[in-house]
Structures are given as structure tokens and as C-alpha cells.
């Protein structure tokens, strides 16, 4: 075990409140130590380590008093995934007699998640600019205006209209909505019957540079196994901004002028006259099976109504050795810490009087491959989504000590905000809304596939300045993790981490969940949320 930055060299005794809450910091530490040890080989999916994780989590759930909550009376839900690797990419843009060859990873990144073929070939596909590629009835917004997009390549912008002009407040100002995420752009294009999508990459609205695009989409891509291949377009791609500007110029169009027009509700799709995309590439696909891990405490009077606690058990596995020769991506903070919290919540719930509604605890797989374990569960729920009351997702918990605030990612989405604020006030903390709403963090963790299908979900954890000395050391350790250890081989367990902040967060989750589980309340989305409509369709199932 290499040296890990410490935060409790001047260790302080735990306050009575933390000692008496029932949550055990020693147990949290031990769960993290075990799950992130080298013998778990970075918890890669579909590796021998996966069975170790299943055995450990199911054993701990059973010891907590949970019953198996998976398929066929077991502890797991099988998750079928497709793995796609594009190779031999040949692509070019043409406008009349002008041709621009595109090099994979340089001007363009091309991939696919559409099953059924070992080769994708799109010849002379017409291009149409559809602004932000959004269809949002609750905001009276439709970038397609009923036009037929069948067989076309859609050119779309990153983010949504408010990023460039927040005063419009059409999509909540500067904060990214689901409509701004690349995942949505591809999904909506498939619903429109398009042959493919070109997302124009720009650093600021994407919140990351081209290197991230190249690294994330040039290698293997994963998706859940879908019954309908038409849920995916054949061609998913990004191009550099300067390529888009030149393409539009060659087609007699002004990219910046059209980008400004795209911020208006009356925007109409614009065909790039004479322009086309030719792209061909091979696709190697492989089906793999991995598993969600599920435990359940049945409710006493409303067992058909469910409250979820979720977190992902997987990490990156074994990769290329770092400068110290370490190739095991242990994933102690991300996300052994969240799974440790899940197990502690299970232990506390198992020892408490049974609640009226059922409690379900899920360790999701394949989060690091694109939220795929949670996506699979949301598409194939073991417990009906219409009677899933809501849930609490835990990803990369606070291991550095107590903080002054409870950070709420996705603040303003649902009336969970008021419940979180009341619970935080009881601890002497205040709510801190997401400080980087433009980055769209609400759409980047395992609660999201459930949220987009209408289930109100909480994604909250410690935020703000630390309470206890040595404050500078705690702040430095937290910053060091973000800068140097996140998704690196040195995300390893430390014996002197301070779990009091995580305990505060767990107390918030448990108090809200317990009260909801013994009530007839149903948390609601705010009317402006892009997920309110999905929930409304199943209103009749909830009394």
C-alpha cells in the first residue's frame, strides 16, 4: 500500500452525536479497505473479481437482515451488455466539389452502439442542422418542427440554448439540463429516425476539451442489450468546432449566425445544401454479462411501494501501470466508499422496526462504462418504477471530515430539496446547491437512468468548508484526490480517513427515507423539470 494523503494526523475524538447515531465509522472503513484491496483487482466487470464482490455484498446484506431482492429468489440481476469497438474508420465531408477527409481522433470521433452489424457504411448522407436537437414539450420547444429526418445526419450543438444566453431562461439559465447532454442528442435522433448525429464539440458548453472526447469515444463503447435496435442511430460522432465552421461556410452558411438562431423557439431546421457525410468502419461486438446486486426489506403494509438506496460497485479494474508500476485501479473513494455507505444503511435499516413501504438496496454494475447497470435496471425494473417512491444515490462519499453544507446536485428538480434542507438544518448544516450546474453532474451518476424515467432521485453529499481542524489538511486532501487520484491507480484506502462527514450524509438519507417509508407521501418533480412528464404518465398507479 503506497502513501495516501492523510486528513486526520491530528485525530480528534468522535463527537457523541456521531457515536450515538448507530452508523459505525469503523465498519465504513473496513468495507472500503476490503473492497479496494488489491485482491479485488479494481472490481472490473465480467472478471473473476465480480464474483468476489457479489459474495461480499450479498453476505453483508444477508447479515444485515435483508432478503435476496434479485431475480429468481437470488441476490443478483443479470445485466446483458454489448461491447462495441469501431476500427478502420474512413470518413469525409463533401460540399459539391469540396472534400475534407476526416481522421479518427483528430477532426472527428466516430462510434456506434447499434447492434446487428459488423460494418457500418453510410454513403452521401445529407446533413441538416437542427440546432440543439431538442424536443421538449413541457418547455414548448421543438427543434425539428415536424420535418422528416429519416436517413439524414443531424448536426447538433452541445448543451442547450441558455448556455450561450442565460437570460433567455428557457432551460433554467446557465445550468445544463438533460437536453444538453450528448446522451440525449443521440437518443432523440434515434426517435427521429436519423441515420446519425454529428455533435459539434466546443470546450465551454461541453465542460471538457477535445482530449476527453477522443479518449472516451475512440475505444470500446458499451450499451445494454436492447430489444429494439432502432433505439440507437448507426453513427454517433463528434467533430471539432473549426471543422463545423468550415463545413457551414462551404455550404454558404454562417455557423455563428445559425448558432444564435438556434436559441429561439421559432428556429427551423436548416439543410446544408450540397453537403454530405460518407463514413465506413468495422465494428467488433461482444456480448458480456455482469450483475446488479440487490437486497430487500419488505414493507409491512405497502410492500408493493419501494424506496431505493443505490451506488455502483464496479471500478476500472486493471489497466496500464502508472509511474510506480501500479496497474490496479482500486477505486477506494470511487466507489467503495459509496458501497460502504449502502451497506451501513442496510445494517441500520435491518436493525430498525420494519417500515410500511419496502426498502431496496442496489449495488449497480457498469457505472464506469456509462451508467449501464442502472440503465439496465431502469429499463428492466425488478420493482415497478411507477410505484417506486424515490431513491438515494451514493457515489464517492466524503472521507475527509464534517462539512458546513450538504451539497445537492440537481437542486431545483424536485421537492426532495425541502426534505433535504430540513434534515440538514437538524444537523446545523445548510443546503448548498450544485456549484457547477453548467457541467451537468446531475446526469452523470446512477440515479439518472431512474430520474429520466420519472423516479424522483436524490444525489447529495457533503459540501463546503470543513468544520474541524486541521482544515487546511482536509481541504488539501480533498483537492489532491480530485487532481491526482480520481480514476487513477492510487485511489487507495487510508487507515486515518475521517468518516464523520459521511455519517452525517447517511443520517440525512436514512431520516428522509424512513419518514417516507412510513407515510403516504410521493415526492414530486417541479413543473419545470424535464422528468415531470415521465412521472405524470403513471400517476394513476399511485394513491
KEDRENPA-19326 format. One record per residue (C-alpha): x, y, z; residue in one letter. Coordinates in steps of 0.5 Angstrom, whole numbers, always signed. Layout:
<sites>
+-------+-------+-------+------+
!     X !     Y !     Z ! code !
+-------+-------+-------+------+
!     X !     Y !     Z !    a !
...
+-------+-------+-------+------+
</sites>
This chain:
<sites>
+-------+-------+-------+------+
!     X !     Y !     Z ! code !
+-------+-------+-------+------+
!    +0 !    +0 !    +0 !    x !
!    +3 !    +7 !    -2 !    x !
!    +3 !   +13 !    +2 !    x !
!    -4 !   +16 !    +1 !    x !
!    -5 !   +24 !    +4 !    x !
!    -8 !   +24 !   +11 !    x !
!   -13 !   +28 !   +14 !    x !
!   -13 !   +26 !   +21 !    x !
!    -6 !   +26 !   +23 !    x !
!    -8 !   +31 !   +29 !    x !
!   -14 !   +26 !   +30 !    x !
!   -20 !   +28 !   +34 !    x !
!   -25 !   +24 !   +38 !    x !
!   -31 !   +23 !   +35 !    x !
!   -37 !   +27 !   +38 !    x !
!   -42 !   +24 !   +42 !    x !
!   -47 !   +25 !   +36 !    x !
!   -43 !   +21 !   +31 !    x !
!   -42 !   +16 !   +36 !    x !
!   -49 !   +15 !   +38 !    x !
!   -53 !   +15 !   +31 !    x !
!   -52 !    +8 !   +30 !    x !
!   -47 !    +9 !   +24 !    x !
!   -41 !    +6 !   +25 !    x !
!   -34 !    +9 !   +22 !    x !
!   -30 !    +3 !   +24 !    x !
!   -35 !    -1 !   +19 !    x !
!   -35 !    +4 !   +14 !    x !
!   -27 !    +4 !   +14 !    x !
!   -27 !    -4 !   +14 !    x !
!   -32 !    -4 !    +8 !    x !
!   -27 !    +0 !    +4 !    x !
!   -21 !    -3 !    +6 !    x !
!   -24 !   -10 !    +4 !    x !
!   -27 !    -8 !    -3 !    x !
!   -21 !    -3 !    -5 !    x !
!   -16 !    -8 !    -3 !    x !
!   -11 !   -11 !    -9 !    x !
!   -14 !   -18 !    -9 !    x !
!   -21 !   -15 !   -11 !    x !
!   -17 !   -13 !   -18 !    x !
!   -20 !    -6 !   -18 !    x !
!   -27 !    -9 !   -19 !    x !
!   -27 !   -10 !   -26 !    x !
!   -34 !   -12 !   -29 !    x !
!   -34 !   -19 !   -32 !    x !
!   -28 !   -21 !   -29 !    x !
!   -26 !   -26 !   -23 !    x !
!   -27 !   -20 !   -18 !    x !
!   -34 !   -19 !   -20 !    x !
!   -36 !   -26 !   -16 !    x !
!   -32 !   -23 !   -10 !    x !
!   -36 !   -17 !   -10 !    x !
!   -42 !   -21 !   -11 !    x !
!   -40 !   -26 !    -5 !    x !
!   -38 !   -20 !    +0 !    x !
!   -44 !   -15 !    -2 !    x !
!   -49 !   -21 !    -1 !    x !
!   -46 !   -23 !    +5 !    x !
!   -46 !   -17 !    +8 !    x !
!   -54 !   -15 !    +6 !    x !
!   -56 !   -22 !    +9 !    x !
!   -52 !   -21 !   +16 !    x !
!   -56 !   -14 !   +16 !    x !
!   -62 !   -18 !   +16 !    x !
!   -64 !   -17 !    +8 !    x !
!   -67 !   -22 !    +4 !    x !
!   -65 !   -23 !    -3 !    x !
!   -68 !   -18 !    -8 !    x !
!   -66 !   -20 !   -15 !    x !
!   -68 !   -25 !   -20 !    x !
!   -71 !   -32 !   -18 !    x !
!   -70 !   -31 !   -11 !    x !
!   -63 !   -29 !   -11 !    x !
!   -58 !   -23 !   -10 !    x !
!   -57 !   -21 !   -17 !    x !
!   -60 !   -18 !   -23 !    x !
!   -56 !   -21 !   -29 !    x !
!   -54 !   -15 !   -34 !    x !
!   -53 !   -16 !   -41 !    x !
!   -49 !   -11 !   -45 !    x !
!   -46 !   -10 !   -52 !    x !
!   -39 !    -8 !   -52 !    x !
!   -37 !    -4 !   -59 !    x !
!   -30 !    -3 !   -62 !    x !
!   -30 !    +1 !   -68 !    x !
!   -24 !    +1 !   -73 !    x !
!   -21 !    +2 !   -80 !    x !
!   -25 !    +9 !   -79 !    x !
!   -26 !   +12 !   -86 !    x !
!   -30 !   +19 !   -86 !    x !
!   -30 !   +25 !   -91 !    x !
!   -35 !   +31 !   -91 !    x !
!   -37 !   +34 !   -98 !    x !
!   -40 !   +40 !  -101 !    x !
!   -41 !   +40 !  -108 !    x !
!   -34 !   +39 !  -111 !    x !
!   -30 !   +41 !  -104 !    x !
!   -28 !   +35 !  -100 !    x !
!   -25 !   +34 !   -93 !    x !
!   -22 !   +27 !   -91 !    x !
!   -23 !   +27 !   -83 !    x !
!   -18 !   +23 !   -79 !    x !
!   -21 !   +19 !   -73 !    x !
!   -19 !   +22 !   -66 !    x !
!   -17 !   +29 !   -70 !    x !
!   -22 !   +32 !   -74 !    x !
!   -28 !   +27 !   -72 !    x !
!   -29 !   +21 !   -67 !    x !
!   -34 !   +16 !   -70 !    x !
!   -37 !   +10 !   -66 !    x !
!   -44 !    +6 !   -65 !    x !
!   -48 !    +3 !   -60 !    x !
!   -53 !    +0 !   -65 !    x !
!   -53 !    -8 !   -65 !    x !
!   -53 !   -12 !   -71 !    x !
!   -48 !   -11 !   -76 !    x !
!   -40 !   -12 !   -76 !    x !
!   -39 !    -6 !   -81 !    x !
!   -43 !    +1 !   -81 !    x !
!   -43 !    +4 !   -88 !    x !
!   -47 !   +11 !   -89 !    x !
!   -46 !   +14 !   -96 !    x !
!   -47 !   +21 !   -98 !    x !
!   -52 !   +22 !   -93 !    x !
!   -55 !   +29 !   -93 !    x !
!   -53 !   +34 !   -87 !    x !
!   -58 !   +38 !   -83 !    x !
!   -57 !   +43 !   -78 !    x !
!   -62 !   +42 !   -72 !    x !
!   -60 !   +47 !   -67 !    x !
!   -59 !   +44 !   -60 !    x !
!   -63 !   +38 !   -63 !    x !
!   -68 !   +38 !   -57 !    x !
!   -76 !   +36 !   -57 !    x !
!   -78 !   +39 !   -50 !    x !
!   -86 !   +39 !   -50 !    x !
!   -86 !   +42 !   -43 !    x !
!   -82 !   +48 !   -45 !    x !
!   -86 !   +49 !   -51 !    x !
!   -79 !   +47 !   -55 !    x !
!   -78 !   +43 !   -62 !    x !
!   -72 !   +44 !   -66 !    x !
!   -75 !   +39 !   -71 !    x !
!   -81 !   +42 !   -73 !    x !
!   -84 !   +36 !   -75 !    x !
!   -80 !   +35 !   -81 !    x !
!   -78 !   +28 !   -83 !    x !
!   -70 !   +27 !   -81 !    x !
!   -70 !   +20 !   -84 !    x !
!   -64 !   +18 !   -86 !    x !
!   -60 !   +24 !   -85 !    x !
!   -54 !   +26 !   -81 !    x !
!   -56 !   +31 !   -76 !    x !
!   -51 !   +37 !   -74 !    x !
!   -53 !   +39 !   -67 !    x !
!   -50 !   +44 !   -62 !    x !
!   -47 !   +42 !   -55 !    x !
!   -51 !   +44 !   -48 !    x !
!   -58 !   +48 !   -49 !    x !
!   -60 !   +55 !   -51 !    x !
!   -59 !   +58 !   -45 !    x !
!   -51 !   +57 !   -44 !    x !
!   -50 !   +62 !   -49 !    x !
!   -55 !   +67 !   -47 !    x !
!   -57 !   +65 !   -40 !    x !
!   -62 !   +71 !   -39 !    x !
!   -67 !   +67 !   -44 !    x !
!   -68 !   +62 !   -38 !    x !
!   -72 !   +57 !   -43 !    x !
!   -68 !   +52 !   -40 !    x !
!   -66 !   +54 !   -33 !    x !
!   -61 !   +59 !   -35 !    x !
!   -54 !   +57 !   -35 !    x !
!   -55 !   +50 !   -31 !    x !
!   -55 !   +44 !   -36 !    x !
!   -61 !   +41 !   -37 !    x !
!   -62 !   +33 !   -39 !    x !
!   -63 !   +36 !   -46 !    x !
!   -56 !   +39 !   -46 !    x !
!   -53 !   +32 !   -45 !    x !
!   -50 !   +28 !   -51 !    x !
!   -53 !   +22 !   -49 !    x !
!   -60 !   +26 !   -50 !    x !
!   -58 !   +28 !   -57 !    x !
!   -57 !   +21 !   -59 !    x !
!   -63 !   +18 !   -56 !    x !
!   -67 !   +24 !   -59 !    x !
!   -64 !   +23 !   -66 !    x !
!   -66 !   +16 !   -66 !    x !
!   -73 !   +17 !   -64 !    x !
!   -73 !   +22 !   -70 !    x !
!   -71 !   +16 !   -75 !    x !
!   -64 !   +19 !   -77 !    x !
!   -58 !   +16 !   -80 !    x !
!   -53 !   +19 !   -75 !    x !
!   -51 !   +25 !   -71 !    x !
!   -45 !   +30 !   -71 !    x !
!   -44 !   +34 !   -65 !    x !
!   -40 !   +40 !   -66 !    x !
!   -35 !   +40 !   -60 !    x !
!   -34 !   +46 !   -56 !    x !
!   -30 !   +46 !   -50 !    x !
!   -34 !   +51 !   -46 !    x !
!   -41 !   +49 !   -47 !    x !
!   -39 !   +41 !   -46 !    x !
!   -35 !   +43 !   -40 !    x !
!   -29 !   +39 !   -42 !    x !
!   -24 !   +39 !   -48 !    x !
!   -23 !   +35 !   -54 !    x !
!   -18 !   +30 !   -51 !    x !
!   -24 !   +28 !   -47 !    x !
!   -28 !   +27 !   -53 !    x !
!   -22 !   +23 !   -56 !    x !
!   -21 !   +19 !   -50 !    x !
!   -28 !   +17 !   -48 !    x !
!   -30 !   +15 !   -55 !    x !
!   -24 !   +12 !   -59 !    x !
!   -24 !    +6 !   -55 !    x !
!   -30 !    +1 !   -54 !    x !
!   -37 !    +3 !   -52 !    x !
!   -42 !    -1 !   -48 !    x !
!   -49 !    -1 !   -48 !    x !
!   -55 !    -5 !   -45 !    x !
!   -58 !   -10 !   -50 !    x !
!   -64 !    -7 !   -53 !    x !
!   -70 !   -11 !   -56 !    x !
!   -70 !    -5 !   -61 !    x !
!   -64 !    -4 !   -65 !    x !
!   -67 !    +3 !   -67 !    x !
!   -66 !    +6 !   -60 !    x !
!   -59 !    +7 !   -63 !    x !
!   -57 !   +11 !   -69 !    x !
!   -52 !    +8 !   -73 !    x !
!   -47 !   +13 !   -73 !    x !
!   -45 !   +17 !   -67 !    x !
!   -40 !   +22 !   -68 !    x !
!   -37 !   +29 !   -65 !    x !
!   -33 !   +34 !   -70 !    x !
!   -28 !   +40 !   -68 !    x !
!   -31 !   +47 !   -68 !    x !
!   -27 !   +49 !   -73 !    x !
!   -29 !   +43 !   -78 !    x !
!   -36 !   +45 !   -77 !    x !
!   -35 !   +53 !   -78 !    x !
!   -31 !   +51 !   -85 !    x !
!   -37 !   +46 !   -87 !    x !
!   -42 !   +51 !   -86 !    x !
!   -38 !   +56 !   -90 !    x !
!   -37 !   +52 !   -96 !    x !
!   -45 !   +51 !   -95 !    x !
!   -46 !   +58 !   -96 !    x !
!   -48 !   +59 !   -88 !    x !
!   -45 !   +62 !   -82 !    x !
!   -44 !   +58 !   -76 !    x !
!   -44 !   +63 !   -71 !    x !
!   -51 !   +66 !   -74 !    x !
!   -54 !   +60 !   -74 !    x !
!   -52 !   +58 !   -67 !    x !
!   -55 !   +65 !   -65 !    x !
!   -62 !   +63 !   -69 !    x !
!   -62 !   +56 !   -65 !    x !
!   -63 !   +60 !   -59 !    x !
!   -70 !   +62 !   -61 !    x !
!   -77 !   +58 !   -60 !    x !
!   -78 !   +59 !   -68 !    x !
!   -72 !   +56 !   -70 !    x !
!   -73 !   +52 !   -76 !    x !
!   -68 !   +46 !   -79 !    x !
!   -63 !   +48 !   -84 !    x !
!   -61 !   +44 !   -89 !    x !
!   -53 !   +44 !   -91 !    x !
!   -55 !   +44 !   -99 !    x !
!   -50 !   +40 !  -103 !    x !
!   -47 !   +37 !   -96 !    x !
!   -46 !   +30 !   -94 !    x !
!   -42 !   +25 !   -90 !    x !
!   -39 !   +19 !   -92 !    x !
!   -37 !   +14 !   -87 !    x !
!   -35 !    +7 !   -86 !    x !
!   -32 !    +3 !   -81 !    x !
!   -32 !    -4 !   -78 !    x !
!   -35 !    -6 !   -71 !    x !
!   -33 !   -11 !   -67 !    x !
!   -38 !   -13 !   -62 !    x !
!   -38 !   -18 !   -56 !    x !
!   -44 !   -19 !   -51 !    x !
!   -42 !   -20 !   -44 !    x !
!   -46 !   -21 !   -37 !    x !
!   -45 !   -17 !   -31 !    x !
!   -49 !   -16 !   -25 !    x !
!   -53 !   -12 !   -20 !    x !
!   -53 !   -14 !   -13 !    x !
!   -60 !   -13 !   -10 !    x !
!   -62 !   -14 !    -3 !    x !
!   -69 !   -12 !    +0 !    x !
!   -73 !   -11 !    +7 !    x !
!   -81 !   -12 !    +5 !    x !
!   -85 !    -7 !    +8 !    x !
!   -91 !    -9 !   +13 !    x !
!   -97 !    -5 !   +10 !    x !
!   -95 !    -3 !    +3 !    x !
!   -90 !    -8 !    +0 !    x !
!   -91 !    -6 !    -7 !    x !
!   -88 !    +1 !    -6 !    x !
!   -81 !    +2 !    -6 !    x !
!   -75 !    +7 !    -4 !    x !
!   -69 !    +6 !    -7 !    x !
!   -61 !    +6 !    -4 !    x !
!   -56 !    +6 !   -10 !    x !
!   -49 !    +6 !   -11 !    x !
!   -44 !    +3 !   -16 !    x !
!   -40 !    -3 !   -14 !    x !
!   -35 !    -3 !   -20 !    x !
!   -29 !    +1 !   -22 !    x !
!   -24 !    +1 !   -28 !    x !
!   -20 !    -6 !   -26 !    x !
!   -13 !    -7 !   -28 !    x !
!   -10 !    -2 !   -33 !    x !
!    -3 !    +0 !   -35 !    x !
!    +2 !    +1 !   -30 !    x !
!    +3 !    +8 !   -27 !    x !
!   +10 !   +11 !   -26 !    x !
!   +10 !    +7 !   -19 !    x !
!    +9 !    +1 !   -23 !    x !
!    +2 !    +0 !   -20 !    x !
!    -4 !    -3 !   -25 !    x !
!    -9 !    -4 !   -20 !    x !
!   -15 !    +2 !   -20 !    x !
!   -17 !    +0 !   -13 !    x !
!   -23 !    +5 !   -13 !    x !
!   -23 !    +6 !    -6 !    x !
!   -27 !   +13 !    -6 !    x !
!   -30 !   +12 !   -12 !    x !
!   -34 !    +8 !   -11 !    x !
!   -32 !    +3 !    -5 !    x !
!   -34 !    +9 !    +0 !    x !
!   -41 !    +9 !    -3 !    x !
!   -42 !    +2 !    -3 !    x !
!   -39 !    +2 !    +4 !    x !
!   -45 !    +7 !    +6 !    x !
!   -50 !    +3 !    +2 !    x !
!   -48 !    -3 !    +7 !    x !
!   -48 !    +1 !   +13 !    x !
!   -55 !    +4 !   +11 !    x !
!   -57 !    -3 !   +10 !    x !
!   -55 !    -5 !   +17 !    x !
!   -58 !    +1 !   +20 !    x !
!   -65 !    -1 !   +17 !    x !
!   -64 !    -8 !   +18 !    x !
!   -64 !    -7 !   +26 !    x !
!   -70 !    -2 !   +26 !    x !
!   -77 !    -3 !   +26 !    x !
!   -80 !    -5 !   +19 !    x !
!   -82 !    +0 !   +15 !    x !
!   -89 !    +0 !   +12 !    x !
!   -86 !    +1 !    +5 !    x !
!   -81 !    -3 !    +2 !    x !
!   -73 !    -1 !    +2 !    x !
!   -69 !    -4 !    -3 !    x !
!   -61 !    -3 !    -4 !    x !
!   -58 !    -4 !   -10 !    x !
!   -50 !    -4 !   -12 !    x !
!   -50 !    -3 !   -19 !    x !
!   -45 !    -5 !   -24 !    x !
!   -42 !    -2 !   -30 !    x !
!   -43 !    +5 !   -28 !    x !
!   -36 !    +7 !   -30 !    x !
!   -38 !    +4 !   -37 !    x !
!   -43 !    +9 !   -38 !    x !
!   -49 !    +8 !   -32 !    x !
!   -50 !    +2 !   -35 !    x !
!   -52 !    -2 !   -29 !    x !
!   -57 !    +3 !   -27 !    x !
!   -60 !    +4 !   -34 !    x !
!   -61 !    -4 !   -35 !    x !
!   -65 !    -4 !   -28 !    x !
!   -69 !    +2 !   -30 !    x !
!   -71 !    -1 !   -37 !    x !
!   -72 !    -8 !   -34 !    x !
!   -74 !    -6 !   -26 !    x !
!   -75 !   -11 !   -21 !    x !
!   -80 !    -7 !   -18 !    x !
!   -84 !    -3 !   -22 !    x !
!   -82 !    +5 !   -23 !    x !
!   -89 !    +8 !   -22 !    x !
!   -89 !    +5 !   -15 !    x !
!   -82 !    +7 !   -13 !    x !
!   -83 !   +13 !    -9 !    x !
!   -76 !   +15 !   -10 !    x !
!   -69 !   +14 !    -8 !    x !
!   -62 !   +16 !    -6 !    x !
!   -55 !   +15 !   -10 !    x !
!   -49 !   +15 !    -7 !    x !
!   -42 !   +16 !   -11 !    x !
!   -35 !   +18 !    -8 !    x !
!   -37 !   +19 !    -1 !    x !
!   -34 !   +24 !    +4 !    x !
!   -28 !   +21 !    +7 !    x !
!   -25 !   +28 !   +10 !    x !
!   -29 !   +30 !   +16 !    x !
!   -35 !   +34 !   +17 !    x !
!   -37 !   +40 !   +13 !    x !
!   -42 !   +46 !   +14 !    x !
!   -46 !   +45 !    +8 !    x !
!   -50 !   +39 !    +5 !    x !
!   -49 !   +40 !    -3 !    x !
!   -55 !   +38 !    -7 !    x !
!   -53 !   +36 !   -14 !    x !
!   -59 !   +38 !   -19 !    x !
!   -62 !   +43 !   -14 !    x !
!   -69 !   +45 !   -16 !    x !
!   -71 !   +39 !   -20 !    x !
!   -76 !   +36 !   -14 !    x !
!   -79 !   +37 !    -7 !    x !
!   -74 !   +33 !    -4 !    x !
!   -70 !   +39 !    -4 !    x !
!   -74 !   +42 !    +2 !    x !
!   -74 !   +35 !    +6 !    x !
!   -66 !   +35 !    +5 !    x !
!   -66 !   +42 !    +8 !    x !
!   -70 !   +40 !   +14 !    x !
!   -65 !   +34 !   +15 !    x !
!   -59 !   +39 !   +14 !    x !
!   -62 !   +44 !   +19 !    x !
!   -63 !   +39 !   +24 !    x !
!   -55 !   +38 !   +24 !    x !
!   -53 !   +45 !   +24 !    x !
!   -52 !   +45 !   +17 !    x !
!   -54 !   +49 !   +11 !    x !
!   -56 !   +47 !    +4 !    x !
!   -51 !   +48 !    -2 !    x !
!   -54 !   +48 !    -9 !    x !
!   -49 !   +45 !   -14 !    x !
!   -44 !   +50 !   -16 !    x !
!   -42 !   +48 !   -23 !    x !
!   -49 !   +47 !   -26 !    x !
!   -47 !   +48 !   -33 !    x !
!   -43 !   +42 !   -32 !    x !
!   -49 !   +37 !   -32 !    x !
!   -47 !   +33 !   -26 !    x !
!   -54 !   +31 !   -24 !    x !
!   -54 !   +27 !   -31 !    x !
!   -47 !   +23 !   -29 !    x !
!   -49 !   +18 !   -24 !    x !
!   -53 !   +12 !   -23 !    x !
!   -59 !   +16 !   -20 !    x !
!   -60 !   +19 !   -27 !    x !
!   -63 !   +13 !   -31 !    x !
!   -68 !   +13 !   -26 !    x !
!   -70 !   +20 !   -26 !    x !
!   -70 !   +21 !   -33 !    x !
!   -76 !   +15 !   -33 !    x !
!   -79 !   +19 !   -28 !    x !
!   -77 !   +17 !   -21 !    x !
!   -75 !   +23 !   -16 !    x !
!   -68 !   +21 !   -14 !    x !
!   -63 !   +25 !    -9 !    x !
!   -56 !   +26 !   -11 !    x !
!   -53 !   +30 !    -5 !    x !
!   -47 !   +29 !    +0 !    x !
!   -42 !   +34 !    +4 !    x !
!   -40 !   +40 !    +1 !    x !
!   -37 !   +47 !    +3 !    x !
!   -31 !   +48 !    +8 !    x !
!   -29 !   +43 !   +14 !    x !
!   -31 !   +44 !   +21 !    x !
!   -26 !   +41 !   +25 !    x !
!   -18 !   +43 !   +25 !    x !
!   -14 !   +41 !   +21 !    x !
!   -18 !   +45 !   +16 !    x !
!   -12 !   +46 !   +11 !    x !
!   -10 !   +39 !   +11 !    x !
!   -17 !   +36 !   +10 !    x !
!   -18 !   +41 !    +4 !    x !
!   -11 !   +39 !    +1 !    x !
!   -13 !   +32 !    +2 !    x !
!   -20 !   +33 !    -2 !    x !
!   -17 !   +37 !    -7 !    x !
!   -11 !   +32 !    -8 !    x !
!   -16 !   +27 !    -9 !    x !
!   -19 !   +31 !   -15 !    x !
!   -13 !   +33 !   -18 !    x !
!    -9 !   +27 !   -17 !    x !
!   -12 !   +21 !   -15 !    x !
!   -19 !   +21 !   -19 !    x !
!   -19 !   +15 !   -23 !    x !
!   -12 !   +13 !   -22 !    x !
!    -9 !    +7 !   -19 !    x !
!    -7 !   +11 !   -13 !    x !
!   -15 !   +12 !   -11 !    x !
!   -13 !    +7 !    -5 !    x !
!   -16 !    +6 !    +2 !    x !
!   -12 !   +10 !    +8 !    x !
!   -13 !    +8 !   +15 !    x !
!   -14 !   +15 !   +18 !    x !
!   -19 !   +18 !   +14 !    x !
!   -25 !   +21 !   +18 !    x !
!   -32 !   +19 !   +16 !    x !
!   -36 !   +24 !   +21 !    x !
!   -38 !   +28 !   +15 !    x !
!   -40 !   +21 !   +11 !    x !
!   -44 !   +19 !   +17 !    x !
!   -48 !   +26 !   +17 !    x !
!   -50 !   +25 !   +10 !    x !
!   -52 !   +18 !   +12 !    x !
!   -56 !   +20 !   +17 !    x !
!   -60 !   +25 !   +12 !    x !
!   -61 !   +20 !    +7 !    x !
!   -64 !   +15 !   +13 !    x !
!   -68 !   +20 !   +16 !    x !
!   -72 !   +22 !   +10 !    x !
!   -72 !   +15 !    +7 !    x !
!   -75 !   +12 !   +14 !    x !
!   -80 !   +18 !   +14 !    x !
!   -82 !   +17 !    +7 !    x !
!   -83 !    +9 !    +8 !    x !
!   -88 !   +10 !   +14 !    x !
!   -92 !   +15 !   +10 !    x !
!   -97 !   +16 !    +4 !    x !
!   -92 !   +22 !    +1 !    x !
!   -90 !   +21 !    -6 !    x !
!   -84 !   +26 !    -8 !    x !
!   -86 !   +30 !   -14 !    x !
!   -82 !   +34 !   -19 !    x !
!   -82 !   +41 !   -20 !    x !
!   -86 !   +43 !   -26 !    x !
!   -80 !   +46 !   -30 !    x !
!   -77 !   +39 !   -29 !    x !
!   -75 !   +35 !   -36 !    x !
!   -77 !   +29 !   -32 !    x !
!   -84 !   +31 !   -29 !    x !
!   -88 !   +29 !   -36 !    x !
!   -85 !   +22 !   -35 !    x !
!   -88 !   +21 !   -28 !    x !
!   -94 !   +24 !   -30 !    x !
!   -96 !   +18 !   -34 !    x !
!   -96 !   +13 !   -29 !    x !
!  -100 !   +18 !   -24 !    x !
!  -106 !   +13 !   -23 !    x !
!  -101 !    +8 !   -20 !    x !
!  -100 !   +12 !   -14 !    x !
!  -105 !   +13 !    -9 !    x !
+-------+-------+-------+------+
</sites>
